[in-house]
């Protein structure tokens, strides 16, 4: 039995979230998960992962690099088969999407 089939979707999702928490917007010292930039993490039965994410702004300097970083870090998880990252603009990101952790870190609380 391969390593890919020995993990539940919930366990895999937790590993993916931990990987996402190592990706940072270059202008904000908070990870992209806590910033609320990750809209969806979908895992199919073959451990293919689809991530819908946004950026703080269409003019974000990391518009090219951040999705590639997300893809690379998630793809490096041994149980993940393949990764597709889709950047979406609806709904537009705003600071209300940040977690309490991010708001506290940035002084919004």
C-alpha angles and dihedrals in degrees: 000000000000124000089245093068097048096077132073121234088247092054090046091049089053090052090049091050090050089052091048089052088064092061117088135192103241093229099045124054094222128091119257094246093056089043089061094241092130109081100172142006111193123183121191127205091271093054092253108151128212117191124192112199141159136204129235088252138358086242092055109141089225094056091116101033104040098062089048091050090050091049093048096048094047092044089054090066103103095224094052115098102189138346133213119185118198120191111212131182100200119114093028113232118253134171092260087072091066120104120246087255092057093044091051092046092051095043098250092127 
